[in-house]
Amino acid sequence: MANKAMIPFLVAMMLLTGVCNTLLSKYQDLQCVRNCDSDDPDQIKRFSQPVIQTAQMFIGEMGCWLVIAGFAIYKRYSARDAPLLNGGYDRVGSEDSTEVDTEDELGGTASTQEDVDPILKPVVPNIDGRTPLVGWRVFLLAMPACCDIAGTTLMNVGLLFVAASIYQMTRGALILFVGLFSVLFLHRKIFLYQWSALFIVVLGVAIVGLAGAIAPNPQAQPEPRSLPETAVLLVREASLQVRTAAVSAGALKTILGVLMIAGAQIFTATQFVLEEWILEHYALEPLKVVGWEGVFGFLVTLVGMIILHLAIGRTDAGRNGYFDMREGWREIAHYRVIAVTSVLIMISIGGFNFFGLSITRSVSATARSIIDTCRTLFIWIVSLGLGWESFKWLQIVGFALLVYGTFLFNDIVRPPLKACARRRKTQPLLEEAPIEHM
C-alpha cells in the first residue's frame, strides 16, 4: 500500500518538473541582454544561446549521479542499522522456489521489480540475464548522446522563434519518426490503424504550426447560425490570414522554428532507437543510462562549443551570435536572472528524468505518455496566463489531433473502425521504455 501511495507524488513531480523545464527555458530566452532601453524592438537583444542551453541539459543529466551516490550512501548506512533489511538472513524455502535475489549496486537486494519501491526503480537493474553494460561498452552510450546534442540544440533554436506551447506540441511529431525507425531498423510491425494515427499526428503538428504563423484577428466575428456557415467562415478566415501572414517576417520565423523543432525529432527518434538496441543487449540501471549520456553529451558539447567559437563565434559575423561562447558565459555571469534560471533548468531536467523513469517502471510507458500530454496542456495554460501568447482556436484543433493520434497509436483509445479493433497482441515499438531527456 505504501508503494501505491508514492505514485501520485511521482506523477505530480513529473508534471511539475516537466512544465518548469519548458517554461524556464522560454523565460530565459525572453531575457534582454543588450539595448534594453531601445524603442526599436529589432534593436533589443535577448538571450540566444541554444548551445549553452544544451550544455545545461547535460549538466542536469549528470546530476543523476548525485542521486545514485545518495542512494548508495543511504543503503550502506541503513544496512548497518537494519541488517535484516539488507539480506542479512537466508530464506528458508523448498527447491521449487524460483525467485532469485540479485545484489544491486546500491548494496541491497531486490527479488523482483514489483518488490521495489517505485521511487527506487530507476536505480535498480532488470533481472533478465543480459550482459552488464560496463567497461568499454559504456562508450556505446556516446552514440545516442550525440543524437541528443543535435536534437536538443535544434529544439533550443526553434524555441527562440515560437511560443512554449507550440514548441511542446510540435515535439509530438516524435512518435512519427520513432514509428518509422522502429519498423526500418528494429523490424517492429505497425498495423493499419497505427499508420493512420501517425498521419493524424502529422496533420496535428501542421495545424499547430499554422496556428503559430497566423496572427490573431482582433475583430470579433458574429456567431454563425449553422454548422456549414461555421466551416465556411473558418476556411475563409484561415486562407485570408495565411495570405496576410505569408509576407510577415514573424510568421516566417515561426514556420522556421516549427520546422526546426519537428526536424529535431529525427535525431531524438534515432536516439531512442539506439538506446533500445543497446538496452536490448546490455543491462544497466536507467538512471545510469541518463548519467552516462549526460557525461558524454557534456564533453562533446564542450568540445563543439570551443571549436564553433574559434571558427565562427569570434568572427565579426558570428560575434554575439549563437556560437559566441565568451558572450554567452558573460551574459550568464552578468545577469542574475539568467544564472538562476540556468540552475533551475538543470534541476528540473534531472528531476524530470528521475520521476519520469519512476513512473515508466512503476506503472507503464502508456501512463507516462498520458502524463506528458497533460504537461503540454499545462504549459499552454500557464503561457496564456503569463501573456506569452494569445489564444487560438486553430491551436486547439491541432492539439486535439495530436492527442488523439498519440492515444490511438498507443492503444489508449480504440480505433473507430471495427475491422481495426480486433483484439490481437501487438508488439511495442520500443521494448525498453524510452528515456526522454526534456
N, C-alpha and C positions, 0 to 999 in steps of 0.2 A: 504493500500500500504506500509505503514511503517513496518507493521508486516512482509510482504513478503520480504522486503529488509533485514531483520535480518537473514533470513535463510542461505544465502551464508556465512555470517560471522560465524554462528554456525557450518556449515559444515567444514569451514576452520579450526576453532579452535578445533573441534573434531579430525580432521586428525592430526593437529599439536601436540596436547597433547597425542594422542594415539601413534603416531610414536615416540615421545620423550620418552614416558614411557618405551617402549621395548628397544630402543637403549640405554637409560641411564642405564637401569638395566644391559644390556650386557657390557656396558662400565665400570660399577662399578665392574663387575666380572673379567674384564681384568686387574685391578689394582694390581700391585705387592706389597706385604706387608712384604716379607721376602726373603733373599738370592737373591736379585735382580741382583747382580753382578756375579752370578754363571754362568759358561759356560755350565753347565748341565741343560737342560730345566726341567728335572724331579725334580731338587732341588729348582726351583723357586716356591715360594708360593704366590698364588694370593688370592684376597679377595673371600672367600667362606663362606658366612653367609646367607643361604636361610631363616632361621627362623627370623633373624633380618630384612631381606627384606620383609618378610610377615608382621612384625610389622610396617614397614614403610608404607605399603599399607593401613593398618587400620588407621594409623595416618592421612594419606591423606584423607581417607573417613570421619574421624571425622572432618576434615576441612570443610565439608559441613555445619556443624552447624554455622560456621562463615558467610557463605553465607546467611543462613536462618536468622541469627541475623541481618545481614546487611540490608536485605530486610525489616525486621520488623522495624528497626530504620528509614529507608528511608520512608516507608509508614506512620509511625507515624508523622514525621516532614512535609512530603508533604501534609498530611491531614490538618495540621494547616493552611498551606498557601492556599490550594485549597480545601475547604470542599465539594464543589460540585463534585469533582473527587472521593470522598470517600463516596458516598451515602448520601450527605447532603440534598437531596430533595426526595420527594416521587413521583414516576412515576404515571402519570395520565393515566389510561387505563381502558378498558372495562373488564367485568367479564370473557370473553373468553381468556384473556391474560394468558397464562400458563407458562410464563417464570418466573423462581424462582431465586431470588438473594440469595446467601449464603455468609455469613460472613466468610472469611478465617482468618487464624491465624495471618496474617500479618496486620490485621486491615482494609483491603479493602474489596470490594465486587467484585464478578465475576459472571456474569449471566450464561455464558457457557464457555466451554474450548476454543471455537472458538474466543471468545471475548478477550481472554487474550493474551498479547504479548508473542511471542514464548520463549523469554528468561526467562519469569516468570512462565512458565507452570510447571517446576519441583517442585515449591513450592506452587502449588495450588491443593487442593484435588479434586477428582472426585465428581460429584454431582449425586449420584445414590441411596442414602438411606442406604448404608451399615453402619454397626456398626463402630464407630470410634475406631481405634487401640490406646487405652490409658490405663493407669493404669498397672495392672499386665499383660495384654495382650501383652504389648510391649516386654516382655521376650520371646514371641514366635519367635521373630527375632533372638534369640540366636541360634536356630537350623540351619538356613541357614548360619549364621556366622561361626559356627563350620565346616560346609562343606567347606566354603570358606577358612578356615585355612588350612585344609588338601589339598585342590586342589591347592591353591597358593603356599604352601611350596613345594609340589611335582614339580610344574612347575618351581619354582626357582632353585631347584636342577637340573632339566633337562636342564635348560638354561646354566648351568655350562659346559655341555658337547656338546652342539650343537650351530650352528650359529643362529643369531637372526631371520633370515628369516625362517629357518626350524622350529624354535620354534613357530613362529607365524602361519605358515602353518599347523603344526601338531595340533594346537588348533582348526582347522576346524573339527576335529573329534567330537567336542561338539554337533553338530547337530544330530549325530547318537544317542547319549545317551539321548538327550532331546526328540527325537522322540520315542525311546523305552520306556522311563519312562512315557511320556505323554500318551502312549497307555495303559501301565500297571496300572498306578496309577490315572491318570486323565480321563481315559476312552475316549480319543480322538480317532478319526478314521483316518487312513492313507491309501491312495489309492495305487494301484499297482505301478504307476509311481513314487510315493514318496518313496516307498521301494527301487525301482531301483536307485533313487537318493542317498539314504543312502549308497547303495552298491558302487556307483561311488565315494562317499566321502571317504569311507574306502579304496578303491583302490588308490585314490589320496594321502591319508596320507601314505600308504605303499610305494608308489613310491617316495614321498618326503623323507621319512626315508632312503630308499635305496640310493637315490642320496647323502644324507649326509654321508652315510657309505662308499661309493665308492670314492676312491682317484681320483683326476683329472688326466687325461692322458696328459702328457706334449707334446707328439708327435702328430703332426697334421696328420690326415688321408686324403688320396686323396678322392676327391668328387666322389661318385659312379655315374654311368651313368643312373641308373634306380631306380624306387621306390623299387622293390623287393631286389635289392642289398643293398639299404639303410637299409631296415628292417633286412636283414641277418647280416649286419655289426653291427647294434645297438645291436642285440641279442648276437652276438659273443663277442663284447666288454664288454657288461654288465656281461655276465657269467664269462668272464676272470677276470674282475675287482672284482666281488663278491668273486671269489675264492682267489684272492690275498688279498682282504681286510678282509677276514674272520679270518686271523691269526693276524691282526693288533690290537693292544690294543686301538688305537684311534678309529677304526671302532666299536669295542665293546662298548666303552664309548658312541659313537654317537647313536648306537642302544639302549643302556640302557636309554639315555636321551630322545629319541623319545618315548620309551615305557612309561617312567615316565610321560611325558607331555600328551600323549594320555590317560594314565590311570587316570591322574588328572581330565580329563574331566568328569569322572564318578561322582566325588564329585561336580564339577561345575554344572553338569546337575541336580544332586539331589538338589543343592542349588536353581536352577531356579524353579524346580517343587515345592519345599517347599514355595518359595516366591509366586508362582502362587496360591497355595492353601490358603495361609494366606491372600493375597490381594483379593481373590475371596469372602472372608467372612468379611474382615475388610477394612476400608478406612483409608489411610494415605498418605500424600504427598510423592511422590517418593524420593525426596531429603532427607526427614527424614528417609525413609527406609535405605538409604545408611548411613546416620549419625548414626542411632542406631546400624546397623550391624558393623560399624566401632568401636563403643564403646564396644560392646560385644566381637567382634573379638580381639581387642587390649587387653582387660582384660584377656581373655582366653589364648591368645598367650603369654602374660607376665607371667602368672602362669606356662604355659607349659615350657617357656624358663628357669625359675628358677628350676623347677623340673628336666628337662633334663640336666641342667648344674650340679646340685648336683649329679645326678645319673650317668651321662656319661661324661660331659664336663670337670670336674676337675680330672678325672682319667688319668692315663698315656696313655691309648689307645685313649681316647677322647680329650686329650689336643690339642689345635689349630685346632680342627675339627669343624663340623657344629654346635655342641651344646655347644661349649665353649663360653658362653655368655661374660665372662670377656674379653677374647681375641677379640671378635667381637667389643665390645664397645671401647676397646683400639685402634683398627685399625681405627675406625671412628673418634675418637678424635685425633689420631696422624697424620693421612693422610688427608690433607685438601681436596684433590680431592674427596675422598670417602664421606666426610661430606657434601660437596657442592652437589654432585650428589644425596645424600640421600634426601636433602631438595627439590631439583628439581624433584625427583621422587614423593615425597609426593604431590607437587603442580600439577604435570601432572596427577596423579591419580584422585585427586579431580576435576580438570578441565575436564578430560575425562568423568567422571561420569556426571557432570553437563551438559556439552554440548551434550553428548550422549542422556541423558534424554530429553533435549530440542528438539533434532531432532526427537526422537521417538514420542513425544507427539504433535509436531507441524506438522510433515509430516507423517511418518509411520515407523513401525519396519522394513519393507522391505527396505526403503531408508537407514536406519541405517546399514542393512546388506550389501548393496552395498558399502556404505562408508567404512565399516570395511574391505571389500575386497580390496579397494584402499589403505587402511592403510597397509595391508600386502605387497602390491606391492611396496609402497614407502619405507618400511623397507628393503625390498630386494635390491632396487636400491641404497639406502644410504649405506647399508652394503657392496655392491660391490664397491661403490665409495671410501669407507674408507679402503678397502683392508682387511676386516674382513673375507671374504670368497671368493671363486673362482666361476666363472660362470659354471653352469652345465646344459646341455640341458635336462637331465632327470628330473631336478627340475622343469623346465618349464612344462613338461608333467604332473607331479603330481599337480602343481599349477592350470593348466588348468582344470584338472579333478575335483579338489576341488571347483573351481569357478562354473563350470557347474553343479555339483551335488547340491551345495548350492542354486544356482539360480533356478534350476529345482524344488527342494523341496519347495522353497518359491513362486513358480508360477511366477517368474520373466521372465522365458523363457517357451515356450510351449513344451510339450512332443513330441518326434519325431514320435510316433505312433498315428494315428488318433483315434484309439479306446480309448486312454488315454486322448485325447484332448477334449472330450466332455465337454461342459460348464456346470458346476454344482457348487453349492455353497459349498465351503469347510470350515470346522471349523478350526481356527488356533490352533496350539498345545498349545500355551500359550495365553489366552485371555488378560492377563495383560502383557505388554511388559517387557521382562526380563531385569534385571538391571545388566549389565556387569560391572565388577569392575576393569578390567585391559585391 
